[in-house]
């Protein structure tokens, strides 16, 4: 009897081990994700997605990669040779688990960090969820031992740095008022600009709108820039904004007004000027005053106030 129980226990253990899965094994076992499987293998992310973690993986289908190739005017196989392939794939992996129900209930707009350390944006549409205003989650909650996989129908690209349509904007406090200035860079008169204010109101196609919030913040403000002549068709960028009763950004108040203004060209500027000391993260990364992190100086638009190793600087010309 003892031997029978031991044999049964061994069989159960073996069955359990075979039942274990990872984000990588789900992708590798899917006949609709052969291009994603190849891209992950080329990029070296396989070990990450096979290892321990609590990942949320957004998995574009083969059809999604085909759409991207058509937009770029290149054979789909050449996508595996993109110099920023690893960065694009890292943008599809979140370091925490977000089930579909959580994304569906998180409000009109929500933003979460990725392995690329760039934010990705989700739009809850009551019965469905979109990603960065372009990809839809078509299958969800494929649970693995190291996270969850959601299938999406488009490849989503990191904001601010991929494409000639620049959706990046800065957020600053209006002097002596409760208003907020939104500074838009690299205005393209041939592009379509869509501002989603993140409060269930009708989006605006005015590139430089004035808008008043009548509910408590924070609100996730998003800009979508689209032009068929732009790389990848356009760009998307979002920030969470709010103002407290003293006019301090990132607090709370019952209503405030934003004004979008033209910040001119951002330009590939590398010069900097120190303006003051401040209590900010003491690390080797760059942050704007809203706390958004930049991986390198070239991602910071001209004229932007940013923090590096506890000091504030302003991006200036050479």
C-alpha positions in Angstrom: 0.0 0.0 0.0 2.8 2.3 0.9 4.5 1.7 -2.5 1.2 2.4 -4.2 0.8 5.7 -2.4 4.4 6.6 -3.3 3.8 5.8 -6.9 0.6 7.8 -7.0 2.4 10.8 -5.3 5.2 10.6 -7.9 2.7 10.5 -10.8 0.9 13.5 -9.3 4.1 15.4 -9.0 5.0 14.6 -12.6 1.6 15.6 -13.8 1.8 18.9 -11.9 5.2 19.7 -13.4 3.9 19.1 -16.9 0.9 21.3 -16.1 3.2 24.2 -15.2 3.5 26.9 -17.8 5.2 30.2 -18.5 4.4 33.2 -20.6 7.0 32.0 -23.0 5.6 28.5 -23.3 2.1 29.9 -24.0 3.5 32.0 -26.8 5.7 29.2 -28.2 2.7 26.8 -28.2 0.4 29.2 -30.1 0.0 28.7 -33.8 -1.1 32.4 -34.1 2.1 33.8 -32.5 4.9 32.4 -34.6 6.3 35.8 -35.5 6.2 36.9 -31.8 8.0 33.7 -30.9 10.7 34.3 -33.5 11.1 38.0 -32.3 11.4 37.0 -28.7 14.1 34.4 -29.6 16.1 36.9 -31.6 15.8 39.6 -28.9 17.0 37.3 -26.1 13.9 37.9 -24.0 13.0 34.2 -23.8 14.9 33.7 -20.6 13.0 36.5 -19.0 9.6 35.2 -20.0 10.6 31.7 -18.9 11.9 32.8 -15.5 10.3 33.8 -12.2 8.1 36.9 -12.2 4.7 38.4 -12.2 4.4 39.5 -15.8 1.5 40.7 -17.9 2.4 40.0 -21.5 0.6 41.7 -24.4 1.0 39.2 -27.2 0.5 40.5 -30.8 -0.7 37.9 -33.3 1.0 37.1 -36.6 -1.7 39.2 -38.3 -0.6 42.2 -36.1 3.0 41.9 -37.2 1.8 41.7 -40.8 -0.1 45.0 -40.3 3.0 46.7 -38.9 5.1 45.4 -41.8 2.6 46.8 -44.3 2.6 50.2 -42.6 6.4 50.2 -42.8 6.5 49.0 -46.4 8.8 46.1 -45.6 8.6 42.3 -45.7 7.3 40.9 -42.4 10.5 38.9 -41.9 12.6 42.0 -41.9 10.8 43.2 -38.7 13.2 40.7 -36.9 16.0 42.9 -38.0 14.7 46.2 -36.5 17.4 47.8 -34.4 14.9 48.6 -31.7 13.2 45.2 -31.7 14.1 44.4 -28.1 12.7 47.8 -26.9 9.5 47.2 -28.8 9.0 43.7 -27.2 9.9 45.0 -23.7 7.1 47.6 -24.2 4.7 44.7 -24.4 5.7 43.3 -21.0 4.5 44.7 -17.7 6.3 43.8 -14.5 3.0 43.2 -12.6 0.0 41.0 -13.2 -3.1 42.9 -14.5 -6.1 40.7 -15.2 -8.6 41.8 -17.8 -11.2 42.6 -15.1 -8.7 45.1 -13.5 -8.0 46.8 -16.8 -11.7 47.0 -17.6 -12.6 48.6 -14.3 -9.6 51.0 -14.0 -11.4 53.9 -15.5 -11.6 55.7 -18.8 -7.8 55.8 -19.1 -5.1 54.1 -17.1 -1.3 53.9 -17.4 1.1 51.3 -16.2 4.9 50.9 -16.4 6.6 48.3 -18.7 9.9 46.5 -18.7 11.1 49.3 -21.0 10.3 51.7 -18.2 8.0 53.6 -20.5 4.3 53.9 -19.7 1.7 52.0 -21.7 -1.9 53.2 -21.8 -5.2 51.3 -21.5 -8.6 52.6 -22.4 -11.6 50.9 -20.7 -14.7 51.0 -23.1 -17.1 49.4 -20.6 -17.2 46.0 -22.5 -13.7 46.0 -24.1 -10.2 47.3 -23.5 -7.8 49.0 -26.0 -4.1 49.6 -25.7 -2.6 53.0 -26.8 -5.8 53.7 -28.7 -4.8 51.3 -31.5 -4.7 47.7 -30.2 -7.6 45.7 -28.9 -7.4 42.9 -26.4 -9.0 40.0 -28.3 -8.3 37.1 -25.8 -7.5 37.6 -22.2 -6.5 36.0 -18.9 -4.3 33.2 -20.2 -2.9 32.4 -16.7 0.6 31.1 -16.4 2.9 30.3 -13.4 4.8 33.6 -13.9 1.9 35.9 -14.9 -0.8 36.4 -17.5 -1.0 36.7 -21.3 -3.5 38.9 -23.2 -3.7 38.6 -27.0 -3.8 41.9 -28.9 -4.4 42.6 -32.6 -1.8 45.3 -33.2 1.9 45.8 -32.3 2.1 48.8 -30.0 5.1 51.1 -30.2 6.7 53.0 -27.4 5.8 56.7 -27.3 8.1 59.7 -27.8 11.0 58.5 -29.9 9.5 56.2 -32.6 8.3 58.2 -35.6 8.3 61.7 -36.8 4.9 62.6 -35.3 5.9 63.7 -31.8 3.0 63.4 -29.3 5.1 64.3 -26.3 4.0 67.3 -24.1 5.2 68.9 -20.9 2.9 69.8 -18.0 3.5 72.9 -15.8 1.7 75.1 -13.4 0.3 78.5 -14.6 1.8 81.3 -12.5 -0.6 82.8 -10.0 -3.5 80.6 -11.0 -4.9 77.1 -10.6 -4.6 76.5 -14.4 -2.2 74.1 -16.1 -0.1 74.8 -19.1 0.4 71.9 -21.6 3.3 72.6 -23.9 3.2 70.8 -27.2 6.3 70.3 -29.3 7.0 69.8 -33.0 3.6 70.8 -34.2 2.8 69.3 -37.5 0.0 71.1 -39.4 -0.5 68.1 -41.7 -1.2 65.8 -38.8 -4.4 65.1 -37.0 -4.3 65.8 -33.3 -6.7 64.2 -30.9 -6.8 65.1 -27.2 -8.5 62.6 -24.9 -9.1 64.4 -21.6 -9.6 61.1 -19.7 -13.0 62.1 -18.1 -15.5 60.6 -20.5 -15.9 63.9 -22.3 -15.8 64.2 -26.1 -12.1 64.2 -27.4 -10.9 67.4 -29.1 -9.3 67.6 -32.5 -8.1 71.2 -31.9 -4.2 70.9 -31.6 -4.2 73.7 -29.0 -7.4 73.4 -27.0 -8.4 75.0 -23.7 -10.4 72.6 -21.5 -11.9 72.8 -18.0 -12.2 69.7 -15.8 -15.2 69.7 -13.4 -14.3 66.6 -11.5 -11.5 65.7 -9.0 -8.2 64.6 -10.5 -6.0 63.0 -11.3 -7.0 62.6 -15.0 -4.9 60.8 -17.6 -4.5 63.2 -20.4 -3.6 61.6 -23.8 -2.6 63.0 -27.1 -2.8 61.0 -30.3 -1.0 62.4 -33.4 -1.7 60.7 -36.7 -0.3 61.3 -40.2 0.0 58.8 -43.1 3.4 60.4 -43.8 4.7 59.8 -40.3 6.8 56.8 -39.3 4.4 54.1 -38.0 1.4 56.3 -38.8 1.7 58.5 -35.7 2.5 58.6 -31.9 0.6 58.5 -28.6 1.6 60.0 -25.3 -0.2 60.4 -21.9 0.3 62.0 -18.5 -1.7 62.0 -15.3 -2.5 65.5 -14.2 -4.3 67.3 -11.3 -4.0 70.4 -9.2 -4.7 70.9 -5.5 -6.3 73.9 -3.8 -2.9 75.7 -3.5 -2.2 75.3 -7.2 0.3 72.5 -6.8 0.5 69.9 -9.5 -0.5 66.3 -8.7 -2.9 67.2 -5.9 -6.7 67.3 -6.0 -9.3 70.1 -6.5 -12.8 70.3 -7.8 -12.1 71.4 -11.3 -9.2 73.2 -13.1 -8.4 74.4 -16.6 -5.7 73.3 -19.0 -4.3 75.4 -21.8 -2.3 73.8 -24.7 0.4 76.0 -26.1 3.0 75.7 -28.9 6.4 74.9 -27.6 8.2 75.1 -30.9 10.6 72.5 -32.2 12.2 70.2 -29.6 15.3 69.4 -31.7 18.2 67.0 -31.1 19.7 69.3 -28.5 22.4 68.0 -26.1 23.4 71.1 -24.0 22.1 71.6 -20.5 22.1 74.4 -17.9 21.8 73.9 -14.2 19.0 76.0 -12.6 18.7 74.9 -8.9 19.1 72.1 -6.4 16.0 70.0 -5.5 15.0 66.9 -3.6 14.6 64.4 -6.4 15.8 60.8 -7.1 19.5 60.5 -6.7 20.2 58.0 -9.5 21.6 58.0 -13.0 18.3 58.6 -14.8 16.5 61.7 -16.1 13.1 62.8 -14.8 10.8 65.7 -15.8 9.0 67.6 -13.0 6.0 65.3 -13.2 8.3 62.3 -12.4 8.4 60.7 -15.8 11.7 59.0 -16.4 13.8 59.3 -19.6 16.3 56.7 -20.5 18.7 59.2 -22.1 19.1 62.9 -22.6 18.1 62.9 -26.3 14.5 61.9 -25.3 14.1 65.2 -23.4 12.6 68.0 -25.6 14.3 71.4 -25.9 13.3 73.8 -23.1 12.1 71.0 -20.7 13.0 71.3 -17.0 14.4 67.9 -15.9 16.1 66.3 -12.8 19.4 64.4 -12.8 21.1 63.2 -9.6 19.0 65.5 -7.4 19.5 68.7 -9.4 17.2 70.5 -11.8 18.4 71.4 -15.3 16.9 72.9 -18.4 17.5 71.5 -21.8 19.3 74.1 -23.9 21.0 74.4 -27.3 24.6 73.5 -27.8 
